[in-house]
């Protein structure tokens, strides 16, 4: 090649360093040089081209000039590619064109193991860009493809993150998702799970192909420690993965965690993508989430969808279809449409005055809704043991309970300022709570809404106490056995009357025969009276051995006790903690809660412990009185009951401080007050017991507060809980 050509190649590379230079024109300039190389020595052109390229390859930093040169080299090399369907007349020309690509790839592959990390980085970058610039139907020699594959597999283990990133990107077109033994897929999975650099993990996420093998690995990156990686993982799932490819648990988890951690990408990418796949059907979208088991996540998701609505009409038309009463027909209620109705009403209500007009179109008057709620809930029923064994009936009952729960929560969106509607709602809530068929799961929300509708604390306490009394001591028909002596006496009396009637009839006949008509008239009247007496005695004798009367009957079955305790617990929870215990509340504690602590059914004991712990928050004296009982329960009962007792105990300690451990109820007149040494010993004993819970195998400490499915969150919760107890026990300074 002539020296002028050398200068021309250098000049082209010099111009290529400028970011604003037209790369297409520079590429078009090279055919003259290629023709010159054919006439003289094409190897000279290759050597000069590589010599100029090497100057850029030793620069590691992403300098604009170097990046511009790399882009130019990529475009120039890609210009040699010919479409597969294009016929080539000159075989020698085709060989030359393929020869340059093969030569450039060979040079790069020979250089990938260089000691200089900058060279390794530029080699991987050029391979990545060259493969990316080739068309979809480009043909590469199998041997060359294998060599590229092997080299990049080596480079993905490079100690420099930027090299690993470019190597991972370069292998994107070499992966085979359908092959479970694909080395590229295995390398990608290894990098996703083990690479410490978040940018490497992001690079792999951007190019890995979703498949049955890789989907779980991509999903796992939504819990990555770096927000950028989590965000990209959500984008990949939104753009490349169909909603049907994910399990229900994965869909719910993506929404639950995503709306908490990477809210924007979920709102702008994931949710819109899933809705597009379902043709905008929001109810079908909710069906894919199984809303009965993730109601709050579904509501949060719906709120994100509502925020995207541009006009109020979109909100009204996209989900529920209300009738002329502004209600969903009872026959068309489903878990999805009633949850959508509730979420939409809560969303509109949160807008304040701005959403008041729209809310009026979504909800009826309070009195009408009260009747509607009662009509639905009176149709629910408790399942027997045999019915619970039938999965179809069990699922139907669970769906009814869920729908009922959502309808109850909708009460909070109603306007209860109108006195007539408010009284009707209170009356209906009372009826529902007293109904034996009301499911246990609905008791707490019903009591909560009842307390919310009522305005005065005294009225709230009195009404809940009356409902508890009606549930526990309903008016029932009761049979009473008849006294046997009394029954025998009536039978003897009946026999006597019959004898008297016979004797009177005989006397009557004698009087008639003697024509003593006045005496006969008296006897006839006497016989009529005896007949009436006989009929009355016969009727009494024919009655069953037991008489039926209506009276209050105290029920002590576990289901009734559990309902009453749940009402009591909700009452104590909703009352202001500064409110002192009134006689009615104290009566509930003495007659219902404390006796239930010893109930043989664990669920009843657990609810009684929750009631006692909540009640103790209202009174320091009450807490000091029953503190020992709570301590005993934490040591002796079943795990769930122990957890509740320990939770209550920690709440009391956080509220009243450690001094509550040394405070005892007022001693009796003949008792001696505790000595300071005894009080100190009692405190130390309790603190030692609390410290032992930190290493308890039976009662894991993280369960005291919550159970989290996310391992990092659970560790944080566990650490925080341990620190709290260490502070309480004096083993650590606050």
C-alpha positions, 0 to 999 in steps of 0.5 A: 500500500502506498504511503498516501493511503496510510495517511488517508487511513490515519486521517479517517481515524483522526476525523472519527475521533470527533463526536460530530463527524459523519461516520457514514461518510467516513465509512463510504471513503474506505471502498477506495482504500479497499480497492487499492488494497486489492491491487497491491496488498490487502494485508497492508491495509489490515495492518494499518487499520489495526495499528490505528485501532490499537491507539484507542484500545489502550485507553480504559476511560470512556473518553468521547474521542475513543468511544467515537472511534469504536463506533466508527470501527463498528459501522465500518466492519458492519458495512461488509455484511451482505443480506443473506438473500442477496446474490453475489456475483463476485466470489472473490469480493465476497471472500474479501468482505468476509475476510475482513470481518474474520480478520477483525474478530480474530485480532480481537479474540487473540487480544482478549487475554492481554495483561492490560485491562484496558485492552481486555475492556475494549476487546469485549466492547468491540465484540459486543458492538460488532455482534449487535450491529449485525442484522438478525439473519447475519451468518457467522462461521461456526468456528468463529462463533465458538471462539467468540463464545469461549473468549467471552465466557472467560472474560465474564470472570474478569476481575474488572467489572467493566470487562465483565459487563461488556463480555456479558453484553457481547454474549446476548446473541449467543445464548440459547434459552431453550437449552438447559445446558447453555453455557451462556445462560449458566454464566448469566445465572452465576453473575446474577447470583454472585457478582458483587458489582450491581452494574454487572447484575444490571447488564446481565438483566438487560440481556438475559432471555426470560425462560423457564430456567431464568425467570426465577433468577430475574424475579429474585433480582426484584429483591436486590440490595441495590435499587437500580438493579431492582428497578431494571428487574421490574422493567424486564419483567414488564417488557419481556414476561407475560403475566401468565408466566408468573405465579399468583404469589409472584404477582402479589409479591412484585406489586406489594414490594414494588409499590413500597420500594420502586413505586414509579417503575411499577406504576409506569411500567409493570401495571400498565404492561399487565393491563395491556396484556389483559386488554385493560380489564381491571376486574380480570387483572384483580382476578389474576391476583387472588384478591381474597388473600391480598386485599390491601396489596390489591387496593394499593394497586388500584389506587395507583391505577386510579391516579392515572385516570384523566377524568372522573368518567374513566373511574366510573366506567372502568370497573363496577356497574351500579344499578339505579339504587347505586348498589351492586346487585346482590346476585352479581357480587364477586370478590373483584368487583366489590373490592374495586367498589370499595377501593374506588370509594376510598380513593374518591373520598380521600380527595375531600371536597373535590371528590364529593360529587363523584362519591354521591354517584358511587354510594346510596344513602346510609339507610339504604346501604344499611338494609343492603348490608343486612340483606347480604350478611343474613344470607351467610351461614356458618359451616359445619365440620362436614361442610368444611371438608367440602372444598367447594362449600368452603371456598364459597363461604370464604368468598362470602366472608370476603365480600361481606368484609369489603361491604362492611369497610365501605360503611366508612365511606358513607355520610353518617351526619344525617340522623335517620340514616345513622340510627338505621345503620346502628340498628342494622349493625346491632342486628348483624352482630347478634345474628348467630350466622354472622361469621367470626371473621366479620366481628372485629370490622363490624364492631369497629364500624359500630364504634365509629358511627356512635359518637359518645364513649359511654354510648359505645361501651354500653351498646357493645356490652348489650350486644355481648350480653345478647350474644352470650345470653340469648332468649331461647325456648327452654323445656322444663320437666313436669313434676311427676307427683303433680302429673299423677295427681291430675290423672287421679283427679281426671278419674274422679271427675269421670266417675262423678260424671257417670254417677251424675248421668245415672242420677239424671236418668232416675230423676227423668224417670221420676219426672223430677225435672227441677232436679234433672235441670240441676244435674244437667248443669252439674254434668256440663261443668264436670265435662269442662273440667274433664276436658281441661284435665285431659288436655293437661294430661296429653301435654308432653312431659316437658313444658317450653318457655322462653328465657335467657340462656347463657352460652359457653361454647367456644364459638360464642365465647370467641365472638364475645371476646373479639367484640370486647377486644375491639372495644378496648382497642378503639377506646382512647388509652387515656380513658379510665376503666368504667364499671361496665368495662370492668364487668366485662373483664371480670365476667368474660375475659378472666374466666376465658383465660382458663378455657380449654380451647387455645383460640379462646385463651389467645383472644382472652389474653389479647383482651387482658393485655389491651385492657391493661393499657388503660389502667396501670393498677390493672396492669400491675394486678395481672402482670404475674398472670401474663408472665405465667402464660408466657412460660406455660401455654401454647406457642401462639398464646405465649406470643400474644402474652409476651407481646402484651407484656412488652407493650406494658413495659414500653408504656409504664416502664420497668417500674411496673415490675416492682409495683404490686396491688395494694396489700390486704390489711393483714399482709406485710408490705414487700421489702425493697430486697424482695422487689429487686429480686422480682424485677431481676427474675422477670428481666432474666426471663425476658433475656432468655427469650432472645435465644428461645428455640420454641418462641422465636423472637421475631414472632413477637412483632411480625412475621415477614416473608422477606429475609432482609426485612426479617433480620432488621425486625429481629435486630430491632426487637432484640435491641428493644428487649436489651434496652428493657432488660438493662443490658444496653443503654437506650 
